[in-house]
């Protein structure tokens, strides 16, 4: 049975930058949890960033991850991405369900780096690393596509 790396915030863990719990209420996620498929992570917290913490976005010119207070947290984001990859390798994970628009986890969009609430096409630091290592990354927006991939993968393994 395929395991899924999942953003800890989806499971109700208090890991989001603002400390607010935002559980993903989805029947597929609940089903996968009951099946024991989920391996939970917050790349930002596992790298040592606190909760709450200042919001961070990827500067589109420098590609550095900067907080709203102009603190460079690129190193922590890279460390969290590495730890997520190691977790995938340790558990033979090929699929991830990560939080859209996050500077770590965004899979198709993120904030533009100006802290103006504007979104652009792009990938978070963790998503980029996972995809470079052949791990398919999905979000709450594409969870149905993930379900189809898992079903077809389960049938072939």
Secondary structure, 3 states (H helix, E strand, C coil): CCCEEEEHHHHCCCCCCCCCCCCCCCHHHHHHHHCCCEEEECHHHHCCCCCCCCCEEECCCCCCEEECCCCECHHHHHHHHHHHHHHHHHCCCCEEECCCECCCCCCCEEECCCCCCCEEECCCHHHHHHHHCCCEEECCCCHHHHHHHHHHHHHHC
